[in-house]
């Protein structure tokens, strides 16, 4: 961590740190519903990435997993210029945050000890809205000493940590857990039942087993039964899906498939933190990365962290030239400090960029769940409206055809597109080219009966 002097601002300086903190209601299970959220990601889930995720529509943001013992030996330092809160260890900041994200920030704890988990939570409770227990990370840095996915095979310890956190934390502090699927559905449901009974507000299910990696497709088909099971318990807690969500539009598809109350995005957000928006930025090398670097410098984010995050960013290329793309990538790869990036990102307008983020977050007025994503009810109504409008247009077309249209033109159907089929192939250009279902035309054919296995066997013997 670079050592910028933490000196107070001059009395006349209109610094952002003087903004009043947002007074927003505590997190409830409802705040976890009807949204898209940023997943906990080690290194990639840095403060600047979380702030941009909130600006572009993330309902909530998870901080990167922090091991309980690591945060216990830190000193809380507030930058008087920016307001950034850093928990500084012996050589670097272990965790950084800012008051503007507090109402939306979930701090994820890595722990295998109820007492240590409570101590870690108490150390940072003044700067977060809730705590999440990591019960799903399969990486060695998390599973050592029984943390992360190792807790899945030790449900007694897992639930004792959640219970200890719930009992020790004030009622306004939310508690949740993030797990992976167990090999069998029966085992998973038993574990889910125990977790729900600890008093959590939300449960995130990464739809992969402990031994699966992200290159393998998530098993989202198993989540519907889990959601129904949790809702049947009558606690009203939120169930979030994690795994293979590509962005705003894809989140609705997953919610319709699984019944999940919200969707958590990891890999797609690591590549493009604006993916929470219906219209994410493209050509990131020119539209996003320069501003990201300016913000990082203003917030005193360590260059190594900034370099890692920007090297992960990639998105669709629409207007940028190949020279612009290659030039920015090469500059990041060879840069050893912010100074090396000056030819590419100057002027350093990080403070103005931060103001825009603050204004966007404050404009939400404390809304969490329904920032961007439609609810399932909205989706159903949209599909119903689209279907009724299509039927109306079809009948109108039929009438025009019967009376005769000199031009022979047909008005294409007009209606709200269903976001769940945004990635489907293009539909026919107009009604005249769209074949009507056999049920409407009356051309129903009698299906050919499928021979039974016994009949097939007899025929083969014959």
C-alpha positions as CSV (number, residue, x, y, z in Angstrom):
1,X,0.0,0.0,0.0
2,X,1.4,3.4,-1.0
3,X,1.9,5.7,2.0
4,X,0.0,8.9,1.1
5,X,0.0,11.3,4.1
6,X,-3.3,11.3,5.9
7,X,-3.5,15.0,6.7
8,X,-6.7,16.8,7.3
9,X,-8.2,18.9,4.5
10,X,-8.1,22.7,4.6
11,X,-11.2,24.2,6.1
12,X,-12.3,25.8,2.8
13,X,-11.8,22.6,0.8
14,X,-15.1,21.1,-0.4
15,X,-14.0,17.6,0.0
16,X,-16.4,14.6,-0.5
17,X,-15.5,13.2,2.9
18,X,-17.7,16.0,4.3
19,X,-20.8,14.5,2.7
20,X,-23.3,13.3,5.2
21,X,-23.5,9.5,5.5
22,X,-26.6,7.9,4.1
23,X,-29.2,7.0,6.7
24,X,-30.8,3.9,5.2
25,X,-33.0,1.2,6.8
26,X,-31.2,-2.0,7.8
27,X,-31.0,-4.9,5.4
28,X,-34.0,-7.3,5.4
29,X,-34.6,-10.5,3.4
30,X,-36.6,-8.4,1.0
31,X,-33.5,-6.3,0.2
32,X,-31.8,-9.4,-1.2
33,X,-34.7,-10.0,-3.6
34,X,-35.4,-8.9,-7.2
35,X,-31.9,-7.8,-8.1
36,X,-28.5,-8.7,-9.4
37,X,-25.6,-8.6,-7.0
38,X,-21.8,-8.6,-7.2
39,X,-20.2,-11.8,-6.0
40,X,-17.3,-12.0,-3.5
41,X,-14.1,-12.2,-5.5
42,X,-10.6,-12.2,-4.1
43,X,-8.5,-9.5,-5.7
44,X,-11.1,-8.7,-8.4
45,X,-13.7,-7.4,-5.8
46,X,-11.7,-4.3,-5.0
47,X,-13.4,-1.1,-3.8
48,X,-13.3,0.7,-7.2
49,X,-14.9,-2.3,-8.8
50,X,-17.7,-2.4,-6.2
51,X,-18.3,1.3,-6.6
52,X,-18.7,1.0,-10.4
53,X,-20.9,-2.1,-9.9
54,X,-23.2,0.0,-7.7
55,X,-23.2,2.9,-10.1
56,X,-24.3,0.6,-13.0
57,X,-27.1,-1.1,-11.1
58,X,-25.8,-3.8,-8.7
59,X,-28.4,-4.2,-5.9
60,X,-25.8,-5.3,-3.3
61,X,-22.0,-5.9,-3.4
62,X,-20.1,-8.6,-1.6
63,X,-16.5,-7.8,-0.5
64,X,-13.8,-10.3,-1.1
65,X,-13.5,-13.1,1.4
66,X,-11.3,-12.0,4.3
67,X,-10.0,-14.6,6.7
68,X,-11.0,-13.9,10.3
69,X,-7.5,-13.8,11.8
70,X,-6.2,-11.5,9.1
71,X,-8.6,-8.6,10.0
72,X,-8.0,-9.0,13.7
73,X,-4.4,-7.6,13.4
74,X,-5.2,-4.5,11.5
75,X,-5.6,-0.8,12.2
76,X,-8.6,1.1,11.0
77,X,-7.4,4.3,9.1
78,X,-9.6,6.9,7.5
79,X,-8.3,9.0,4.6
80,X,-9.4,12.6,5.4
81,X,-9.3,13.5,1.7
82,X,-11.3,10.8,0.1
83,X,-13.1,9.2,3.2
84,X,-11.8,5.8,2.3
85,X,-11.6,3.4,5.3
86,X,-8.6,1.1,5.2
87,X,-7.9,-1.8,7.6
88,X,-4.2,-1.8,7.4
89,X,-2.0,-4.8,8.3
90,X,1.7,-4.9,8.7
91,X,2.5,-4.1,5.1
92,X,-0.7,-3.4,3.2
93,X,-4.5,-2.8,3.5
94,X,-6.3,-6.0,4.2
95,X,-9.7,-4.5,3.4
96,X,-10.9,-1.1,2.1
97,X,-14.3,0.5,1.9
98,X,-16.1,3.8,1.8
99,X,-19.2,5.1,3.7
100,X,-21.1,5.5,0.4
101,X,-21.2,1.8,-0.2
102,X,-22.0,0.8,3.4
103,X,-25.8,0.4,3.0
104,X,-25.1,-2.1,0.2
105,X,-21.9,-3.8,1.4
106,X,-21.8,-7.4,2.5
107,X,-18.5,-8.4,4.2
108,X,-17.6,-12.0,3.6
109,X,-15.9,-13.9,6.4
110,X,-13.6,-16.9,6.0
111,X,-13.7,-18.8,9.2
112,X,-13.8,-22.2,10.9
113,X,-14.2,-20.9,14.5
114,X,-17.3,-19.3,15.9
115,X,-15.4,-17.1,18.3
116,X,-12.9,-15.8,15.7
117,X,-15.7,-15.2,13.3
118,X,-17.5,-13.0,15.9
119,X,-14.3,-11.1,16.7
120,X,-13.7,-10.4,13.0
121,X,-17.2,-9.2,12.6
122,X,-17.0,-6.9,15.6
123,X,-13.8,-5.4,14.1
124,X,-15.5,-4.1,11.0
125,X,-19.2,-4.0,11.9
126,X,-19.3,-0.2,11.9
127,X,-18.5,-0.1,8.1
128,X,-20.8,-2.8,6.6
129,X,-24.5,-3.7,6.3
130,X,-24.1,-7.4,6.7
131,X,-21.9,-10.4,7.0
132,X,-21.7,-13.5,4.8
133,X,-20.0,-16.8,5.8
134,X,-18.0,-18.4,3.0
135,X,-19.0,-22.0,2.8
136,X,-18.3,-22.6,-0.9
137,X,-14.8,-21.6,-2.0
138,X,-12.9,-24.7,-3.0
139,X,-9.5,-23.0,-3.2
140,X,-6.8,-24.2,-0.8
141,X,-6.3,-20.7,0.7
142,X,-9.9,-20.9,1.8
143,X,-10.3,-24.6,2.7
144,X,-7.2,-24.8,4.8
145,X,-8.0,-25.1,8.5
146,X,-11.6,-26.2,7.6
147,X,-12.9,-23.0,6.0
148,X,-14.7,-22.4,2.8
149,X,-16.1,-25.5,1.1
150,X,-14.6,-27.6,3.8
151,X,-17.6,-26.5,6.0
152,X,-20.0,-28.3,3.7
153,X,-18.8,-31.6,5.2
154,X,-19.0,-30.2,8.7
155,X,-22.6,-28.8,9.0
156,X,-22.4,-28.6,12.8
157,X,-19.5,-26.2,12.7
158,X,-21.0,-24.3,9.8
159,X,-24.3,-23.7,11.6
160,X,-22.5,-22.9,14.9
161,X,-20.6,-20.1,13.2
162,X,-23.8,-18.6,11.7
163,X,-25.7,-18.9,15.0
164,X,-22.8,-17.2,16.9
165,X,-22.8,-14.4,14.4
166,X,-26.5,-13.9,14.6
167,X,-26.5,-13.8,18.4
168,X,-23.5,-11.5,18.6
169,X,-24.4,-9.0,16.0
170,X,-27.0,-6.2,16.4
171,X,-30.4,-7.0,14.9
172,X,-29.9,-4.4,12.2
173,X,-26.8,-6.3,10.9
174,X,-27.8,-9.0,8.3
175,X,-26.3,-12.5,8.3
176,X,-26.2,-14.8,5.3
177,X,-24.3,-17.7,3.9
178,X,-22.9,-18.8,0.5
179,X,-22.7,-22.6,-0.2
180,X,-22.2,-25.0,-3.0
181,X,-24.4,-27.9,-4.0
182,X,-23.7,-31.2,-2.3
183,X,-23.4,-34.4,-4.5
184,X,-27.0,-35.4,-3.8
185,X,-30.1,-33.2,-3.7
186,X,-31.2,-34.9,-0.4
187,X,-28.0,-33.9,1.3
188,X,-28.2,-30.4,0.0
189,X,-31.8,-29.9,1.3
190,X,-30.8,-31.2,4.7
191,X,-28.0,-28.7,4.9
192,X,-30.2,-25.8,3.6
193,X,-32.8,-26.6,6.2
194,X,-30.2,-26.3,9.0
195,X,-28.8,-23.1,7.6
196,X,-32.2,-21.5,7.4
197,X,-33.0,-22.4,11.0
198,X,-29.9,-20.4,12.2
199,X,-31.7,-17.1,11.5
200,X,-30.0,-16.0,8.3
201,X,-31.6,-13.4,6.0
202,X,-30.3,-14.9,2.7
203,X,-28.7,-17.9,1.3
204,X,-26.6,-17.9,-1.9
205,X,-26.2,-21.2,-3.7
206,X,-23.4,-21.6,-6.2
207,X,-24.9,-24.2,-8.5
208,X,-21.7,-26.3,-8.7
209,X,-20.4,-29.0,-6.4
210,X,-17.1,-28.6,-4.5
211,X,-15.2,-30.5,-7.2
212,X,-16.6,-28.6,-10.1
213,X,-14.7,-25.7,-11.7
214,X,-16.1,-22.7,-13.5
215,X,-15.4,-24.2,-17.0
216,X,-18.0,-26.8,-16.2
217,X,-21.7,-25.6,-16.7
218,X,-23.5,-24.7,-13.5
219,X,-26.3,-27.1,-12.4
220,X,-29.0,-24.5,-12.3
221,X,-31.7,-27.1,-12.8
222,X,-31.2,-28.3,-9.2
223,X,-32.0,-24.9,-7.7
224,X,-35.7,-24.8,-8.3
225,X,-36.4,-27.5,-5.8
226,X,-34.2,-25.8,-3.2
227,X,-36.0,-22.5,-3.7
228,X,-39.4,-24.2,-3.3
229,X,-38.1,-26.0,-0.2
230,X,-36.9,-22.8,1.4
231,X,-40.2,-21.0,0.6
232,X,-42.1,-23.9,2.1
233,X,-40.3,-23.3,5.4
234,X,-42.1,-20.0,5.7
235,X,-39.2,-17.9,6.9
236,X,-39.3,-15.5,3.9
237,X,-35.5,-15.6,3.4
238,X,-34.0,-14.9,0.0
239,X,-32.3,-17.5,-2.1
240,X,-29.7,-16.2,-4.6
241,X,-28.4,-18.1,-7.6
242,X,-24.7,-18.0,-8.4
243,X,-23.1,-19.5,-11.5
244,X,-23.0,-18.7,-15.3
245,X,-24.9,-15.4,-15.3
246,X,-23.6,-13.1,-18.0
247,X,-25.4,-9.9,-17.1
248,X,-28.6,-8.0,-16.7
249,X,-30.7,-9.8,-19.3
250,X,-29.3,-13.2,-18.5
251,X,-30.3,-12.7,-14.8
252,X,-33.9,-12.7,-15.7
253,X,-33.6,-15.9,-17.7
254,X,-31.9,-17.6,-14.7
255,X,-34.6,-16.3,-12.3
256,X,-37.4,-17.7,-14.5
257,X,-35.6,-21.0,-14.8
258,X,-34.7,-21.5,-11.1
259,X,-37.2,-19.4,-9.2
260,X,-34.3,-17.7,-7.4
261,X,-35.1,-14.4,-5.8
262,X,-31.9,-12.7,-7.1
263,X,-28.8,-13.6,-9.2
264,X,-25.2,-13.1,-8.2
265,X,-22.7,-12.3,-10.9
266,X,-19.0,-13.2,-10.6
267,X,-17.0,-13.9,-13.8
268,X,-18.9,-11.5,-16.0
269,X,-18.5,-8.7,-13.5
270,X,-14.8,-9.4,-13.3
271,X,-14.6,-8.8,-17.0
272,X,-17.0,-5.9,-17.1
273,X,-18.3,-4.2,-13.9
274,X,-21.0,-2.4,-15.9
275,X,-22.7,-5.7,-16.8
276,X,-25.4,-5.0,-14.2
277,X,-26.8,-2.4,-16.6
278,X,-29.3,-3.3,-19.4
279,X,-26.8,-1.4,-21.6
280,X,-23.3,-2.3,-20.4
281,X,-20.4,-0.3,-21.8
282,X,-18.5,-1.6,-24.8
283,X,-15.0,-0.7,-26.0
284,X,-13.8,-0.7,-22.4
285,X,-10.3,0.3,-23.4
286,X,-11.6,3.7,-24.3
287,X,-14.9,4.1,-22.4
288,X,-14.2,2.5,-19.0
289,X,-10.6,1.6,-18.2
290,X,-9.2,5.2,-18.3
291,X,-11.8,6.4,-15.8
292,X,-11.3,3.3,-13.7
293,X,-7.6,4.0,-13.4
294,X,-8.3,7.7,-12.6
295,X,-10.7,6.7,-9.8
296,X,-8.2,4.1,-8.4
297,X,-5.4,6.7,-8.2
298,X,-7.7,9.2,-6.4
299,X,-8.8,6.5,-3.9
300,X,-5.2,5.5,-3.4
301,X,-5.9,2.0,-4.5
302,X,-2.6,0.1,-4.7
303,X,-1.2,0.0,-8.3
304,X,-0.8,-3.8,-8.2
305,X,-4.5,-4.2,-7.5
306,X,-5.5,-1.7,-10.2
307,X,-3.2,-3.4,-12.7
308,X,-4.7,-6.8,-11.9
309,X,-8.3,-5.7,-12.2
310,X,-7.8,-3.7,-15.4
311,X,-6.0,-6.6,-17.0
312,X,-9.1,-8.7,-16.4
313,X,-11.5,-6.3,-18.1
314,X,-12.8,-7.2,-21.5
315,X,-16.0,-6.6,-23.4
316,X,-17.6,-6.2,-26.8
317,X,-15.7,-4.0,-29.3
318,X,-17.9,-1.8,-31.4
319,X,-16.2,1.5,-32.3
320,X,-12.7,1.4,-30.9
321,X,-9.8,0.9,-33.3
322,X,-7.4,-2.0,-33.0
323,X,-4.6,0.5,-32.3
324,X,-6.4,2.0,-29.3
325,X,-7.2,-1.4,-27.9
326,X,-3.6,-2.7,-28.3
327,X,-2.1,0.6,-27.0
328,X,-4.1,0.5,-23.8
329,X,-3.4,-3.2,-23.1
330,X,0.3,-2.8,-23.7
331,X,0.5,0.2,-21.5
332,X,-1.2,-1.6,-18.6
333,X,1.0,-4.7,-19.1
334,X,4.3,-2.7,-18.9
335,X,3.3,-0.1,-16.3
336,X,4.9,-0.2,-12.9
337,X,3.0,2.7,-11.3
338,X,0.2,5.2,-12.0
339,X,2.9,7.6,-13.5
340,X,3.5,5.2,-16.3
341,X,-0.1,5.4,-17.3
342,X,-0.2,9.2,-17.5
343,X,0.2,9.4,-21.3
344,X,-2.9,7.2,-21.6
345,X,-5.2,8.5,-18.9
346,X,-4.2,12.1,-18.2
347,X,-5.7,14.4,-17.0
348,X,-6.1,12.8,-13.5
349,X,-9.8,13.6,-13.0
350,X,-10.5,10.9,-10.4
351,X,-12.2,13.2,-8.0
352,X,-14.8,14.2,-10.6
353,X,-15.3,10.5,-11.5
354,X,-15.9,9.7,-7.8
355,X,-18.4,12.6,-7.6
356,X,-20.4,11.0,-10.4
357,X,-20.4,7.6,-8.6
358,X,-21.5,9.2,-5.4
359,X,-24.3,11.1,-7.1
360,X,-25.5,7.9,-8.9
361,X,-25.6,5.9,-5.6
362,X,-27.3,8.7,-3.7
363,X,-29.9,9.0,-6.4
364,X,-31.0,5.4,-5.6
365,X,-32.4,6.8,-2.3
366,X,-31.6,3.6,-0.5
367,X,-33.2,1.2,-3.0
368,X,-31.5,-2.1,-3.1
369,X,-33.5,-5.0,-4.6
370,X,-35.4,-3.5,-7.5
371,X,-32.7,-1.2,-8.9
372,X,-32.7,-2.8,-12.4
373,X,-34.0,-6.3,-12.7
374,X,-37.7,-7.0,-13.4
375,X,-39.5,-9.2,-11.0
376,X,-40.9,-12.5,-12.2
377,X,-44.4,-11.0,-12.1
378,X,-43.3,-8.1,-14.3
379,X,-41.8,-10.6,-16.7
380,X,-45.0,-12.7,-16.8
381,X,-47.2,-9.5,-17.4
382,X,-44.8,-8.4,-20.1
383,X,-45.0,-11.8,-21.9
384,X,-48.8,-11.8,-21.5
385,X,-49.1,-8.3,-22.9
386,X,-46.8,-9.3,-25.8
387,X,-48.9,-12.4,-26.5
388,X,-52.2,-10.5,-26.5
389,X,-50.8,-7.8,-28.7
390,X,-49.4,-10.4,-31.1
391,X,-52.9,-12.1,-31.2
392,X,-54.5,-8.7,-31.9
393,X,-52.1,-8.0,-34.7
394,X,-52.7,-11.5,-36.2
395,X,-56.4,-11.0,-36.2
396,X,-56.0,-7.6,-37.8
397,X,-53.7,-9.1,-40.5
398,X,-56.3,-11.8,-41.2
399,X,-59.0,-9.1,-41.7
400,X,-56.8,-7.2,-44.0
401,X,-56.1,-10.3,-46.0
402,X,-59.8,-11.2,-46.4
403,X,-60.7,-7.7,-47.6
404,X,-57.7,-7.6,-49.9
405,X,-54.7,-5.3,-49.6
406,X,-53.6,-3.7,-52.9
407,X,-50.0,-3.4,-51.7
408,X,-49.9,-6.9,-50.1
409,X,-48.1,-5.5,-47.1
410,X,-48.5,-6.8,-43.6
411,X,-47.6,-4.8,-40.5
412,X,-45.1,-6.7,-38.3
413,X,-46.3,-7.5,-34.7
414,X,-45.6,-4.7,-32.2
415,X,-45.0,-5.6,-28.6
416,X,-42.6,-5.6,-25.7
417,X,-39.8,-8.2,-26.3
418,X,-39.4,-10.8,-23.6
419,X,-36.0,-10.2,-22.1
420,X,-35.6,-13.9,-21.5
421,X,-35.2,-14.6,-25.2
422,X,-32.8,-11.8,-25.9
423,X,-30.3,-14.3,-27.0
424,X,-32.7,-16.3,-29.2
425,X,-32.4,-16.4,-33.0
426,X,-34.2,-13.6,-34.9
427,X,-37.9,-14.1,-35.5
428,X,-39.5,-13.9,-39.0
429,X,-39.7,-10.3,-40.3
430,X,-43.5,-10.2,-40.4
431,X,-46.6,-12.3,-39.8
432,X,-47.0,-13.3,-43.4
433,X,-43.8,-15.4,-43.1
434,X,-44.6,-16.9,-39.8
435,X,-46.3,-20.3,-40.0
436,X,-49.4,-20.7,-37.9
437,X,-49.6,-23.5,-35.3
438,X,-51.5,-26.6,-36.4
439,X,-53.9,-26.1,-33.5
440,X,-55.1,-22.8,-35.1
441,X,-55.2,-24.0,-38.7
442,X,-56.9,-27.3,-37.8
443,X,-54.4,-29.4,-39.7
444,X,-53.8,-31.7,-36.8
445,X,-52.3,-35.0,-37.8
446,X,-52.8,-38.2,-36.0
447,X,-49.6,-39.1,-34.3
448,X,-48.0,-42.4,-35.1
449,X,-47.9,-44.6,-32.0
450,X,-44.4,-45.4,-30.8
451,X,-43.9,-49.2,-30.6
452,X,-43.3,-50.5,-27.1
453,X,-40.0,-52.1,-26.1
454,X,-41.7,-55.5,-26.0
455,X,-43.1,-55.1,-29.6
456,X,-39.7,-54.0,-30.9
457,X,-38.0,-57.0,-29.2
458,X,-40.5,-59.4,-30.7
459,X,-40.0,-57.9,-34.1
460,X,-36.3,-58.3,-33.8
461,X,-36.6,-61.9,-32.7
462,X,-38.9,-62.5,-35.7
